[in-house]
Amino acid sequence: MLYELFRTELQEKTMPGMFSKFPAYDDRDKWENLDKDLRAHIIREAEEIIGYKWPRF
C-alpha cells in the first residue's frame, strides 16, 4: 500500500540491490566465496532461529 503511494519517490532515491546485505539465495558462487568468518556467523545466527514460530500479520 505505501509502496504504491510513494513508488516514484522510492524509485528516484534508491537503486536496485541497494539494500541487499547478502547474495541472492540461489547465487551459490557468491555464497561459497563469502569470507569464512562471515559465512560461519550467518549460519550460526540462522541456526538459532530454526523452528521459530513467526507471528502472522
KEZADREN-532537 format. One record per residue: y, x, z of N, C-alpha, C, O, CB in turn; residue number from 1. Coordinates in Angstrom, 1 decimal, padded with zeros to 4 digits, always signed. Atoms other than C-alpha are relative to their C-alpha. Glycine has a CB too. Example, Ala and Ser with C-alpha at 12.3 -4.5 7.8 and 13.67 -1.06 7.14 Angstrom:
BEGIN
<node><n_Y>-001.2</n_Y><n_X>+000.9</n_X><n_Z>+000.0</n_Z><ca_Y>-004.5</ca_Y><ca_X>+012.3</ca_X><ca_Z>+007.8</ca_Z><c_Y>+001.2</c_Y><c_X>+000.9</c_X><c_Z>+000.0</c_Z><o_Y>+001.2</o_Y><o_X>+001.9</o_X><o_Z>+000.7</o_Z><cb_Y>+000.0</cb_Y><cb_X>-001.0</cb_X><cb_Z>+001.2</cb_Z><vexfi>1</vexfi></node>
<node><n_Y>-001.1</n_Y><n_X>-000.9</n_X><n_Z>+000.0</n_Z><ca_Y>-001.1</ca_Y><ca_X>+013.7</ca_X><ca_Z>+007.1</ca_Z><c_Y>+001.1</c_Y><c_X>-000.8</c_X><c_Z>+000.8</c_Z><o_Y>+002.2</o_Y><o_X>-000.3</o_X><o_Z>+000.9</o_Z><cb_Y>+000.5</cb_Y><cb_X>+000.4</cb_X><cb_Z>-001.4</cb_Z><vexfi>2</vexfi></node>
END
This chain:
BEGIN
<node><n_Y>-001.2</n_Y><n_X>+000.8</n_X><n_Z>+000.0</n_Z><ca_Y>+000.0</ca_Y><ca_X>+000.0</ca_X><ca_Z>+000.0</ca_Z><c_Y>+001.3</c_Y><c_X>+000.9</c_X><c_Z>+000.0</c_Z><o_Y>+002.1</o_Y><o_X>+000.7</o_X><o_Z>-000.8</o_Z><cb_Y>+000.0</cb_Y><cb_X>-000.9</cb_X><cb_Z>+001.2</cb_Z><vexfi>1</vexfi></node>
<node><n_Y>-001.2</n_Y><n_X>-000.9</n_X><n_Z>-000.1</n_Z><ca_Y>+002.5</ca_Y><ca_X>+002.7</ca_X><ca_Z>+001.0</ca_Z><c_Y>+000.1</c_Y><c_X>+000.9</c_X><c_Z>-001.3</c_Z><o_Y>+001.2</o_Y><o_X>+001.1</o_X><o_Z>-001.8</o_Z><cb_Y>+000.0</cb_Y><cb_X>+000.9</cb_X><cb_Z>+001.2</cb_Z><vexfi>2</vexfi></node>
<node><n_Y>+000.0</n_Y><n_X>-000.8</n_X><n_Z>+001.2</n_Z><ca_Y>+001.4</ca_Y><ca_X>+004.8</ca_X><ca_Z>-002.0</ca_Z><c_Y>+000.7</c_Y><c_X>-000.7</c_X><c_Z>-001.1</c_Z><o_Y>+001.5</o_Y><o_X>-000.1</o_X><o_Z>-001.8</o_Z><cb_Y>-001.4</cb_Y><cb_X>+000.4</cb_X><cb_Z>-000.3</cb_Z><vexfi>3</vexfi></node>
<node><n_Y>-000.6</n_Y><n_X>+000.8</n_X><n_Z>+001.1</n_Z><ca_Y>+002.4</ca_Y><ca_X>+002.0</ca_X><ca_Z>-004.4</ca_Z><c_Y>+001.5</c_Y><c_X>+000.0</c_X><c_Z>+000.2</c_Z><o_Y>+002.3</o_Y><o_X>+000.0</o_X><o_Z>-000.8</o_Z><cb_Y>-000.6</cb_Y><cb_X>-001.4</cb_X><cb_Z>+000.0</cb_Z><vexfi>4</vexfi></node>
<node><n_Y>-001.4</n_Y><n_X>+000.0</n_X><n_Z>-000.3</n_Z><ca_Y>+005.8</ca_Y><ca_X>+001.8</ca_X><ca_Z>-002.7</ca_Z><c_Y>+000.7</c_Y><c_X>+001.3</c_X><c_Z>-000.3</c_Z><o_Y>+001.9</o_Y><o_X>+001.3</o_X><o_Z>-000.8</o_Z><cb_Y>+000.3</cb_Y><cb_X>-000.5</cb_X><cb_Z>+001.4</cb_Z><vexfi>5</vexfi></node>
<node><n_Y>-000.6</n_Y><n_X>-001.3</n_X><n_Z>+000.1</n_Z><ca_Y>+006.5</ca_Y><ca_X>+005.5</ca_X><ca_Z>-002.8</ca_Z><c_Y>-000.6</c_Y><c_X>+000.9</c_X><c_Z>-001.0</c_Z><o_Y>-000.4</o_Y><o_X>+002.1</o_X><o_Z>-001.0</o_Z><cb_Y>+000.0</cb_Y><cb_X>+000.7</cb_X><cb_Z>+001.4</cb_Z><vexfi>6</vexfi></node>
<node><n_Y>+000.7</n_Y><n_X>-000.8</n_X><n_Z>+001.0</n_Z><ca_Y>+004.4</ca_Y><ca_X>+006.6</ca_X><ca_Z>-005.7</ca_Z><c_Y>+000.9</c_Y><c_X>+001.0</c_X><c_Z>-000.8</c_Z><o_Y>+000.6</o_Y><o_X>+002.2</o_X><o_Z>-000.8</o_Z><cb_Y>-000.6</cb_Y><cb_X>-000.9</cb_X><cb_Z>-001.0</cb_Z><vexfi>7</vexfi></node>
<node><n_Y>-000.9</n_Y><n_X>-000.9</n_X><n_Z>+000.8</n_Z><ca_Y>+007.3</ca_Y><ca_X>+008.1</ca_X><ca_Z>-007.8</ca_Z><c_Y>+000.5</c_Y><c_X>+001.1</c_X><c_Z>+000.9</c_Z><o_Y>+000.5</o_Y><o_X>+002.3</o_X><o_Z>+000.5</o_Z><cb_Y>+001.2</cb_Y><cb_X>-000.8</cb_X><cb_Z>-000.6</cb_Z><vexfi>8</vexfi></node>
<node><n_Y>-000.6</n_Y><n_X>-001.0</n_X><n_Z>-000.9</n_Z><ca_Y>+008.8</ca_Y><ca_X>+009.9</ca_X><ca_Z>-004.8</ca_Z><c_Y>-001.1</c_Y><c_X>+001.0</c_X><c_Z>+000.3</c_Z><o_Y>-000.9</o_Y><o_X>+002.2</o_X><o_Z>+000.3</o_Z><cb_Y>+000.5</cb_Y><cb_X>-000.7</cb_X><cb_Z>+001.3</cb_Z><vexfi>9</vexfi></node>
<node><n_Y>+001.1</n_Y><n_X>-000.9</n_X><n_Z>-000.4</n_Z><ca_Y>+005.4</ca_Y><ca_X>+011.3</ca_X><ca_Z>-003.8</ca_Z><c_Y>-000.3</c_Y><c_X>+001.0</c_X><c_Z>-001.2</c_Z><o_Y>-000.6</o_Y><o_X>+002.1</o_X><o_Z>-001.0</o_Z><cb_Y>-001.2</cb_Y><cb_X>-000.7</cb_X><cb_Z>+000.4</cb_Z><vexfi>10</vexfi></node>
<node><n_Y>+000.4</n_Y><n_X>-000.8</n_X><n_Z>+001.1</n_Z><ca_Y>+004.6</ca_Y><ca_X>+012.5</ca_X><ca_Z>-007.3</ca_Z><c_Y>+001.1</c_Y><c_X>+001.0</c_X><c_Z>-000.4</c_Z><o_Y>+000.8</o_Y><o_X>+002.1</o_X><o_Z>-000.8</o_Z><cb_Y>-000.2</cb_Y><cb_X>-000.9</cb_X><cb_Z>-001.3</cb_Z><vexfi>11</vexfi></node>
<node><n_Y>-001.0</n_Y><n_X>-000.9</n_X><n_Z>+000.3</n_Z><ca_Y>+008.0</ca_Y><ca_X>+014.1</ca_X><ca_Z>-007.7</ca_Z><c_Y>+000.1</c_Y><c_X>+001.2</c_X><c_Z>+001.0</c_Z><o_Y>+000.5</o_Y><o_X>+002.3</o_X><o_Z>+000.7</o_Z><cb_Y>+001.4</cb_Y><cb_X>-000.7</cb_X><cb_Z>+000.0</cb_Z><vexfi>12</vexfi></node>
<node><n_Y>-000.1</n_Y><n_X>-001.0</n_X><n_Z>-001.1</n_Z><ca_Y>+007.8</ca_Y><ca_X>+016.0</ca_X><ca_Z>-004.3</ca_Z><c_Y>-001.3</c_Y><c_X>+000.8</c_X><c_Z>+000.3</c_Z><o_Y>-001.3</o_Y><o_X>+001.6</o_X><o_Z>+001.1</o_Z><cb_Y>+000.5</cb_Y><cb_X>-000.7</cb_X><cb_Z>+001.2</cb_Z><vexfi>13</vexfi></node>
<node><n_Y>+001.2</n_Y><n_X>-000.7</n_X><n_Z>-000.3</n_Z><ca_Y>+004.2</ca_Y><ca_X>+017.1</ca_X><ca_Z>-004.4</ca_Z><c_Y>-000.6</c_Y><c_X>+000.5</c_X><c_Z>-001.3</c_Z><o_Y>-000.3</o_Y><o_X>+000.0</o_X><o_Z>-002.4</o_Z><cb_Y>-001.0</cb_Y><cb_X>-000.9</cb_X><cb_Z>+000.8</cb_Z><vexfi>14</vexfi></node>
<node><n_Y>+000.8</n_Y><n_X>-000.5</n_X><n_Z>+001.1</n_Z><ca_Y>+001.8</ca_Y><ca_X>+018.9</ca_X><ca_Z>-006.7</ca_Z><c_Y>-001.4</c_Y><c_X>-000.3</c_X><c_Z>+000.2</c_Z><o_Y>-001.9</o_Y><o_X>-000.3</o_X><o_Z>+001.3</o_Z><cb_Y>+000.3</cb_Y><cb_X>+001.6</cb_X><cb_Z>-000.3</cb_Z><vexfi>15</vexfi></node>
<node><n_Y>+001.4</n_Y><n_X>+000.2</n_X><n_Z>-000.2</n_Z><ca_Y>-001.8</ca_Y><ca_X>+018.2</ca_X><ca_Z>-007.4</ca_Z><c_Y>-000.7</c_Y><c_X>+001.1</c_X><c_Z>+000.7</c_Z><o_Y>-000.4</o_Y><o_X>+002.3</o_X><o_Z>+000.4</o_Z><cb_Y>-000.7</cb_Y><cb_X>-000.2</cb_X><cb_Z>-001.4</cb_Z><vexfi>16</vexfi></node>
<node><n_Y>+000.7</n_Y><n_X>-001.0</n_X><n_Z>-000.8</n_Z><ca_Y>-004.0</ca_Y><ca_X>+020.0</ca_X><ca_Z>-004.9</ca_Z><c_Y>+000.8</c_Y><c_X>+000.6</c_X><c_Z>+001.1</c_Z><o_Y>+000.3</o_Y><o_X>+001.5</o_X><o_Z>+001.8</o_Z><cb_Y>-000.5</cb_Y><cb_X>+001.1</cb_X><cb_Z>-000.9</cb_Z><vexfi>17</vexfi></node>
<node><n_Y>-000.9</n_Y><n_X>-000.6</n_X><n_Z>-000.9</n_Z><ca_Y>-001.1</ca_Y><ca_X>+020.8</ca_X><ca_Z>-002.7</ca_Z><c_Y>-000.5</c_Y><c_X>-000.1</c_X><c_Z>+001.5</c_Z><o_Y>-000.3</o_Y><o_X>+000.8</o_X><o_Z>+002.3</o_Z><cb_Y>+001.4</cb_Y><cb_X>-000.7</cb_X><cb_Z>+000.0</cb_Z><vexfi>18</vexfi></node>
<node><n_Y>+000.5</n_Y><n_X>+000.2</n_X><n_Z>-001.3</n_Z><ca_Y>-002.9</ca_Y><ca_X>+019.5</ca_X><ca_Z>+000.4</ca_Z><c_Y>-001.5</c_Y><c_X>+000.3</c_X><c_Z>+000.2</c_Z><o_Y>-002.1</o_Y><o_X>+000.0</o_X><o_Z>+001.2</o_Z><cb_Y>+000.2</cb_Y><cb_X>-001.4</cb_X><cb_Z>+000.5</cb_Z><vexfi>19</vexfi></node>
<node><n_Y>+001.5</n_Y><n_X>-000.3</n_X><n_Z>+000.0</n_Z><ca_Y>-006.4</ca_Y><ca_X>+020.8</ca_X><ca_Z>-000.4</ca_Z><c_Y>-000.1</c_Y><c_X>+001.3</c_X><c_Z>+000.9</c_Z><o_Y>+000.3</o_Y><o_X>+002.4</o_X><o_Z>+000.5</o_Z><cb_Y>-000.5</cb_Y><cb_X>+000.3</cb_X><cb_Z>-001.4</cb_Z><vexfi>20</vexfi></node>
<node><n_Y>+000.2</n_Y><n_X>-001.2</n_X><n_Z>-000.9</n_Z><ca_Y>-007.3</ca_Y><ca_X>+023.1</ca_X><ca_Z>+002.5</ca_Z><c_Y>-001.4</c_Y><c_X>+000.7</c_X><c_Z>-000.3</c_Z><o_Y>-001.5</o_Y><o_X>+001.9</o_X><o_Z>-000.1</o_Z><cb_Y>-000.1</cb_Y><cb_X>-000.5</cb_X><cb_Z>+001.5</cb_Z><vexfi>21</vexfi></node>
<node><n_Y>+001.3</n_Y><n_X>-000.6</n_X><n_Z>+000.3</n_Z><ca_Y>-010.9</ca_Y><ca_X>+023.6</ca_X><ca_Z>+001.3</ca_Z><c_Y>-000.3</c_Y><c_X>-000.3</c_X><c_Z>-001.4</c_Z><o_Y>+000.2</o_Y><o_X>-001.2</o_X><o_Z>-002.1</o_Z><cb_Y>-001.1</cb_Y><cb_X>-000.6</cb_X><cb_Z>+000.9</cb_Z><vexfi>22</vexfi></node>
<node><n_Y>+000.4</n_Y><n_X>+000.2</n_X><n_Z>+001.3</n_Z><ca_Y>-012.6</ca_Y><ca_X>+023.8</ca_X><ca_Z>-002.0</ca_Z><c_Y>-000.7</c_Y><c_X>-001.4</c_X><c_Z>-000.1</c_Z><o_Y>-001.1</o_Y><o_X>-002.0</o_X><o_Z>+000.9</o_Z><cb_Y>-001.0</cb_Y><cb_X>+001.0</cb_X><cb_Z>-000.5</cb_Z><vexfi>23</vexfi></node>
<node><n_Y>+000.7</n_Y><n_X>+001.3</n_X><n_Z>+000.2</n_Z><ca_Y>-014.0</ca_Y><ca_X>+020.5</ca_X><ca_Z>-003.5</ca_Z><c_Y>-001.4</c_Y><c_X>+000.2</c_X><c_Z>+000.4</c_Z><o_Y>-002.0</o_Y><o_X>+001.3</o_X><o_Z>+000.3</o_Z><cb_Y>+000.1</cb_Y><cb_X>-000.4</cb_X><cb_Z>-001.5</cb_Z><vexfi>24</vexfi></node>
<node><n_Y>+001.4</n_Y><n_X>-000.1</n_X><n_Z>-000.5</n_Z><ca_Y>-017.4</ca_Y><ca_X>+019.7</ca_X><ca_Z>-002.1</ca_Z><c_Y>-001.0</c_Y><c_X>+000.5</c_X><c_Z>-001.0</c_Z><o_Y>-002.0</o_Y><o_X>+001.1</o_X><o_Z>-000.6</o_Z><cb_Y>-000.4</cb_Y><cb_X>-001.4</cb_X><cb_Z>+000.6</cb_Z><vexfi>25</vexfi></node>
<node><n_Y>+000.9</n_Y><n_X>-000.4</n_X><n_Z>+001.0</n_Z><ca_Y>-019.1</ca_Y><ca_X>+020.3</ca_X><ca_Z>-005.4</ca_Z><c_Y>+000.3</c_Y><c_X>+001.4</c_X><c_Z>-000.6</c_Z><o_Y>-000.3</o_Y><o_X>+001.8</o_X><o_Z>-001.6</o_Z><cb_Y>-000.1</cb_Y><cb_X>-001.0</cb_X><cb_Z>-001.0</cb_Z><vexfi>26</vexfi></node>
<node><n_Y>-000.4</n_Y><n_X>-001.3</n_X><n_Z>+000.6</n_Z><ca_Y>-017.4</ca_Y><ca_X>+023.7</ca_X><ca_Z>-006.1</ca_Z><c_Y>-000.8</c_Y><c_X>+001.1</c_X><c_Z>+000.8</c_Z><o_Y>-000.3</o_Y><o_X>+001.8</o_X><o_Z>+001.6</o_Z><cb_Y>+001.5</cb_Y><cb_X>+000.2</cb_X><cb_Z>+000.1</cb_Z><vexfi>27</vexfi></node>
<node><n_Y>+000.9</n_Y><n_X>-000.9</n_X><n_Z>-000.7</n_Z><ca_Y>-020.4</ca_Y><ca_X>+025.8</ca_X><ca_Z>-005.0</ca_Z><c_Y>+000.5</c_Y><c_X>+001.5</c_X><c_Z>+000.0</c_Z><o_Y>+000.4</o_Y><o_X>+002.2</o_X><o_Z>+001.0</o_Z><cb_Y>-001.4</cb_Y><cb_X>+000.0</cb_X><cb_Z>-000.5</cb_Z><vexfi>28</vexfi></node>
<node><n_Y>-000.5</n_Y><n_X>-001.4</n_X><n_Z>+000.1</n_Z><ca_Y>-018.9</ca_Y><ca_X>+029.1</ca_X><ca_Z>-006.2</ca_Z><c_Y>+001.0</c_Y><c_X>+000.3</c_X><c_Z>+001.0</c_Z><o_Y>+001.0</o_Y><o_X>+001.4</o_X><o_Z>+001.7</o_Z><cb_Y>+000.5</cb_Y><cb_X>+000.3</cb_X><cb_Z>-001.4</cb_Z><vexfi>29</vexfi></node>
<node><n_Y>-001.1</n_Y><n_X>-000.2</n_X><n_Z>-000.9</n_Z><ca_Y>-015.8</ca_Y><ca_X>+028.8</ca_X><ca_Z>-004.1</ca_Z><c_Y>-000.6</c_Y><c_X>+000.0</c_X><c_Z>+001.5</c_Z><o_Y>-000.2</o_Y><o_X>+000.8</o_X><o_Z>+002.3</o_Z><cb_Y>+001.1</cb_Y><cb_X>-001.0</cb_X><cb_Z>-000.1</cb_Z><vexfi>30</vexfi></node>
<node><n_Y>+000.5</n_Y><n_X>+000.1</n_X><n_Z>-001.4</n_Z><ca_Y>-017.8</ca_Y><ca_X>+027.7</ca_X><ca_Z>-001.0</ca_Z><c_Y>-000.9</c_Y><c_X>+001.3</c_X><c_Z>+000.3</c_Z><o_Y>-000.8</o_Y><o_X>+001.8</o_X><o_Z>+001.4</o_Z><cb_Y>-000.9</cb_Y><cb_X>-001.2</cb_X><cb_Z>+000.1</cb_Z><vexfi>31</vexfi></node>
<node><n_Y>+000.9</n_Y><n_X>-001.2</n_X><n_Z>-000.3</n_Z><ca_Y>-020.3</ca_Y><ca_X>+030.6</ca_X><ca_Z>-001.4</ca_Z><c_Y>+000.8</c_Y><c_X>+001.3</c_X><c_Z>+000.1</c_Z><o_Y>+000.4</o_Y><o_X>+002.2</o_X><o_Z>+000.7</o_Z><cb_Y>-001.0</cb_Y><cb_X>+000.2</cb_X><cb_Z>-001.2</cb_Z><vexfi>32</vexfi></node>
<node><n_Y>-000.8</n_Y><n_X>-001.2</n_X><n_Z>-000.1</n_Z><ca_Y>-017.4</ca_Y><ca_X>+033.1</ca_X><ca_Z>-001.7</ca_Z><c_Y>+001.1</c_Y><c_X>-000.1</c_X><c_Z>+001.0</c_Z><o_Y>+002.0</o_Y><o_X>+000.8</o_X><o_Z>+001.0</o_Z><cb_Y>+000.6</cb_Y><cb_X>+000.2</cb_X><cb_Z>-001.4</cb_Z><vexfi>33</vexfi></node>
<node><n_Y>-000.9</n_Y><n_X>+000.0</n_X><n_Z>-001.1</n_Z><ca_Y>-015.4</ca_Y><ca_X>+032.0</ca_X><ca_Z>+001.3</ca_Z><c_Y>-000.2</c_Y><c_X>+001.2</c_X><c_Z>+000.9</c_Z><o_Y>-001.3</o_Y><o_X>+001.7</o_X><o_Z>+001.0</o_Z><cb_Y>-000.1</cb_Y><cb_X>-001.3</cb_X><cb_Z>+000.8</cb_Z><vexfi>34</vexfi></node>
<node><n_Y>+000.2</n_Y><n_X>-001.0</n_X><n_Z>-001.0</n_Z><ca_Y>-014.7</ca_Y><ca_X>+034.6</ca_X><ca_Z>+003.9</ca_Z><c_Y>-001.1</c_Y><c_X>-000.4</c_X><c_Z>+001.0</c_Z><o_Y>-001.1</o_Y><o_X>-001.6</o_X><o_Z>+001.4</o_Z><cb_Y>+001.4</cb_Y><cb_X>+000.2</cb_X><cb_Z>+000.8</cb_Z><vexfi>35</vexfi></node>
<node><n_Y>+001.1</n_Y><n_X>+000.4</n_X><n_Z>-000.8</n_Z><ca_Y>-017.8</ca_Y><ca_X>+034.7</ca_X><ca_Z>+006.0</ca_Z><c_Y>+000.3</c_Y><c_X>-000.6</c_X><c_Z>+001.4</c_Z><o_Y>-000.3</o_Y><o_X>-001.5</o_X><o_Z>+001.9</o_Z><cb_Y>-000.9</cb_Y><cb_X>+001.2</cb_X><cb_Z>+000.2</cb_Z><vexfi>36</vexfi></node>
<node><n_Y>-000.4</n_Y><n_X>+000.5</n_X><n_Z>-001.3</n_Z><ca_Y>-016.0</ca_Y><ca_X>+034.1</ca_X><ca_Z>+009.3</ca_Z><c_Y>+000.6</c_Y><c_X>-001.4</c_X><c_Z>-000.1</c_Z><o_Y>+000.3</o_Y><o_X>-002.3</o_X><o_Z>+000.7</o_Z><cb_Y>+001.1</cb_Y><cb_X>+000.9</cb_X><cb_Z>+000.7</cb_Z><vexfi>37</vexfi></node>
<node><n_Y>-000.6</n_Y><n_X>+001.3</n_X><n_Z>+000.2</n_Z><ca_Y>-014.0</ca_Y><ca_X>+031.2</ca_X><ca_Z>+007.9</ca_Z><c_Y>-001.1</c_Y><c_X>-001.0</c_X><c_Z>-000.3</c_Z><o_Y>-001.1</o_Y><o_X>-002.2</o_X><o_Z>+000.2</o_Z><cb_Y>+001.0</cb_Y><cb_X>+000.0</cb_X><cb_Z>-001.2</cb_Z><vexfi>38</vexfi></node>
<node><n_Y>+001.1</n_Y><n_X>+000.9</n_X><n_Z>+000.3</n_Z><ca_Y>-017.2</ca_Y><ca_X>+029.7</ca_X><ca_Z>+006.5</ca_Z><c_Y>-000.8</c_Y><c_X>-000.4</c_X><c_Z>+001.2</c_Z><o_Y>-001.2</o_Y><o_X>-001.6</o_X><o_Z>+001.4</o_Z><cb_Y>-001.0</cb_Y><cb_X>+000.6</cb_X><cb_Z>-001.1</cb_Z><vexfi>39</vexfi></node>
<node><n_Y>+000.7</n_Y><n_X>+000.3</n_X><n_Z>-001.2</n_Z><ca_Y>-019.0</ca_Y><ca_X>+030.0</ca_X><ca_Z>+009.8</ca_Z><c_Y>+000.8</c_Y><c_X>-000.9</c_X><c_Z>+000.9</c_Z><o_Y>+000.2</o_Y><o_X>-001.8</o_X><o_Z>+001.6</o_Z><cb_Y>-000.3</cb_Y><cb_X>+001.4</cb_X><cb_Z>+000.7</cb_Z><vexfi>40</vexfi></node>
<node><n_Y>-000.8</n_Y><n_X>+000.9</n_X><n_Z>-000.8</n_Z><ca_Y>-016.1</ca_Y><ca_X>+028.4</ca_X><ca_Z>+011.6</ca_Z><c_Y>+000.0</c_Y><c_X>-001.4</c_X><c_Z>-000.5</c_Z><o_Y>-000.1</o_Y><o_X>-002.4</o_X><o_Z>+000.3</o_Z><cb_Y>+001.5</cb_Y><cb_X>+000.5</cb_X><cb_Z>+000.0</cb_Z><vexfi>41</vexfi></node>
<node><n_Y>+000.0</n_Y><n_X>+001.4</n_X><n_Z>+000.6</n_Z><ca_Y>-016.0</ca_Y><ca_X>+025.4</ca_X><ca_Z>+009.2</ca_Z><c_Y>-001.4</c_Y><c_X>-000.6</c_X><c_Z>+000.3</c_Z><o_Y>-001.4</o_Y><o_X>-001.8</o_X><o_Z>+000.7</o_Z><cb_Y>+000.2</cb_Y><cb_X>+000.1</cb_X><cb_Z>-001.5</cb_Z><vexfi>42</vexfi></node>
<node><n_Y>+001.4</n_Y><n_X>+000.6</n_X><n_Z>-000.2</n_Z><ca_Y>-019.8</ca_Y><ca_X>+024.9</ca_X><ca_Z>+009.5</ca_Z><c_Y>-000.1</c_Y><c_X>-000.3</c_X><c_Z>+001.5</c_Z><o_Y>-000.7</o_Y><o_X>-001.4</o_X><o_Z>+001.8</o_Z><cb_Y>-001.1</cb_Y><cb_X>+001.0</cb_X><cb_Z>-000.4</cb_Z><vexfi>43</vexfi></node>
<node><n_Y>+000.1</n_Y><n_X>+000.3</n_X><n_Z>-001.4</n_Z><ca_Y>-019.6</ca_Y><ca_X>+025.2</ca_X><ca_Z>+013.3</ca_Z><c_Y>+000.7</c_Y><c_X>-001.2</c_X><c_Z>+000.5</c_Z><o_Y>+000.2</o_Y><o_X>-002.1</o_X><o_Z>+001.2</o_Z><cb_Y>+000.5</cb_Y><cb_X>+001.2</cb_X><cb_Z>+000.8</cb_Z><vexfi>44</vexfi></node>
<node><n_Y>-000.8</n_Y><n_X>+001.2</n_X><n_Z>-000.4</n_Z><ca_Y>-016.9</ca_Y><ca_X>+022.6</ca_X><ca_Z>+013.6</ca_Z><c_Y>-000.6</c_Y><c_X>-001.3</c_X><c_Z>-000.6</c_Z><o_Y>-000.6</o_Y><o_X>-002.3</o_X><o_Z>+000.0</o_Z><cb_Y>+001.5</cb_Y><cb_X>+000.1</cb_X><cb_Z>-000.5</cb_Z><vexfi>45</vexfi></node>
<node><n_Y>+000.6</n_Y><n_X>+001.1</n_X><n_Z>+000.6</n_Z><ca_Y>-018.7</ca_Y><ca_X>+020.3</ca_X><ca_Z>+011.2</ca_Z><c_Y>-001.3</c_Y><c_X>-000.4</c_X><c_Z>+000.7</c_Z><o_Y>-001.5</o_Y><o_X>-001.6</o_X><o_Z>+000.9</o_Z><cb_Y>-000.3</cb_Y><cb_X>+000.3</cb_X><cb_Z>-001.5</cb_Z><vexfi>46</vexfi></node>
<node><n_Y>+001.2</n_Y><n_X>+000.3</n_X><n_Z>-000.7</n_Z><ca_Y>-021.9</ca_Y><ca_X>+020.6</ca_X><ca_Z>+013.1</ca_Z><c_Y>+000.3</c_Y><c_X>-000.7</c_X><c_Z>+001.3</c_Z><o_Y>-000.6</o_Y><o_X>-001.5</o_X><o_Z>+001.8</o_Z><cb_Y>-000.8</cb_Y><cb_X>+001.3</cb_X><cb_Z>+000.3</cb_Z><vexfi>47</vexfi></node>
<node><n_Y>-000.4</n_Y><n_X>+000.7</n_X><n_Z>-001.3</n_Z><ca_Y>-020.1</ca_Y><ca_X>+019.4</ca_X><ca_Z>+016.3</ca_Z><c_Y>+000.2</c_Y><c_X>-001.5</c_X><c_Z>-000.2</c_Z><o_Y>+000.1</o_Y><o_X>-002.2</o_X><o_Z>+000.8</o_Z><cb_Y>+001.3</cb_Y><cb_X>+000.7</cb_X><cb_Z>+000.5</cb_Z><vexfi>48</vexfi></node>
<node><n_Y>-000.3</n_Y><n_X>+001.5</n_X><n_Z>+000.2</n_Z><ca_Y>-019.4</ca_Y><ca_X>+016.0</ca_X><ca_Z>+014.7</ca_Z><c_Y>-001.2</c_Y><c_X>-000.7</c_X><c_Z>-000.7</c_Z><o_Y>-001.0</o_Y><o_X>-001.8</o_X><o_Z>-001.1</o_Z><cb_Y>+001.3</cb_Y><cb_X>-000.2</cb_X><cb_Z>-000.7</cb_Z><vexfi>49</vexfi></node>
<node><n_Y>+001.1</n_Y><n_X>+000.6</n_X><n_Z>+000.6</n_Z><ca_Y>-022.8</ca_Y><ca_X>+015.4</ca_X><ca_Z>+013.2</ca_Z><c_Y>-000.4</c_Y><c_X>-001.2</c_X><c_Z>+000.9</c_Z><o_Y>-000.6</o_Y><o_X>-001.0</o_X><o_Z>+002.1</o_Z><cb_Y>-001.2</cb_Y><cb_X>+001.0</cb_X><cb_Z>-000.3</cb_Z><vexfi>50</vexfi></node>
<node><n_Y>+000.4</n_Y><n_X>+001.2</n_X><n_Z>-000.7</n_Z><ca_Y>-023.8</ca_Y><ca_X>+011.9</ca_X><ca_Z>+014.2</ca_Z><c_Y>+001.1</c_Y><c_X>-000.8</c_X><c_Z>+000.7</c_Z><o_Y>+000.9</o_Y><o_X>-001.8</o_X><o_Z>+001.3</o_Z><cb_Y>-001.0</cb_Y><cb_X>+000.4</cb_X><cb_Z>+001.1</cb_Z><vexfi>51</vexfi></node>
<node><n_Y>-001.1</n_Y><n_X>+000.6</n_X><n_Z>-000.5</n_Z><ca_Y>-020.3</ca_Y><ca_X>+011.0</ca_X><ca_Z>+015.3</ca_Z><c_Y>+000.2</c_Y><c_X>-001.4</c_X><c_Z>-000.6</c_Z><o_Y>+000.1</o_Y><o_X>-001.6</o_X><o_Z>-001.8</o_Z><cb_Y>+001.3</cb_Y><cb_X>+000.8</cb_X><cb_Z>-000.2</cb_Z><vexfi>52</vexfi></node>
<node><n_Y>-000.2</n_Y><n_X>+001.4</n_X><n_Z>+000.4</n_Z><ca_Y>-019.7</ca_Y><ca_X>+007.2</ca_X><ca_Z>+015.1</ca_Z><c_Y>+001.5</c_Y><c_X>-000.2</c_X><c_Z>-000.3</c_Z><o_Y>+002.3</o_Y><o_X>-000.4</o_X><o_Z>+000.6</o_Z><cb_Y>-000.5</cb_Y><cb_X>-001.0</cb_X><cb_Z>+001.0</cb_Z><vexfi>53</vexfi></node>
<node><n_Y>-001.4</n_Y><n_X>+000.1</n_X><n_Z>+000.4</n_Z><ca_Y>-016.4</ca_Y><ca_X>+007.0</ca_X><ca_Z>+013.1</ca_Z><c_Y>+000.4</c_Y><c_X>-001.5</c_X><c_Z>+000.2</c_Z><o_Y>-000.3</o_Y><o_X>-002.4</o_X><o_Z>-000.2</o_Z><cb_Y>+000.2</cb_Y><cb_X>+000.5</cb_X><cb_Z>-001.4</cb_Z><vexfi>54</vexfi></node>
<node><n_Y>-000.5</n_Y><n_X>+001.4</n_X><n_Z>-000.2</n_Z><ca_Y>-014.3</ca_Y><ca_X>+003.9</ca_X><ca_Z>+014.1</ca_Z><c_Y>+000.3</c_Y><c_X>-000.6</c_X><c_Z>-001.4</c_Z><o_Y>+000.7</o_Y><o_X>+000.0</o_X><o_Z>-002.3</o_Z><cb_Y>+001.2</cb_Y><cb_X>+000.0</cb_X><cb_Z>+000.9</cb_Z><vexfi>55</vexfi></node>
<node><n_Y>-000.3</n_Y><n_X>+000.8</n_X><n_Z>+001.2</n_Z><ca_Y>-013.9</ca_Y><ca_X>+001.2</ca_X><ca_Z>+011.4</ca_Z><c_Y>+001.4</c_Y><c_X>-000.4</c_X><c_Z>+000.1</c_Z><o_Y>+002.0</o_Y><o_X>-000.7</o_X><o_Z>+001.2</o_Z><cb_Y>-001.0</cb_Y><cb_X>-001.2</cb_X><cb_Z>-000.1</cb_Z><vexfi>56</vexfi></node>
<node><n_Y>-001.4</n_Y><n_X>+000.5</n_X><n_Z>+000.0</n_Z><ca_Y>-010.5</ca_Y><ca_X>+000.3</ca_X><ca_Z>+010.3</ca_Z><c_Y>+000.1</c_Y><c_X>-001.4</c_X><c_Z>-000.4</c_Z><o_Y>+001.1</o_Y><o_X>-002.0</o_X><o_Z>-000.6</o_Z><cb_Y>+000.9</cb_Y><cb_X>+000.8</cb_X><cb_Z>-001.0</cb_Z><vexfi>57</vexfi></node>
END
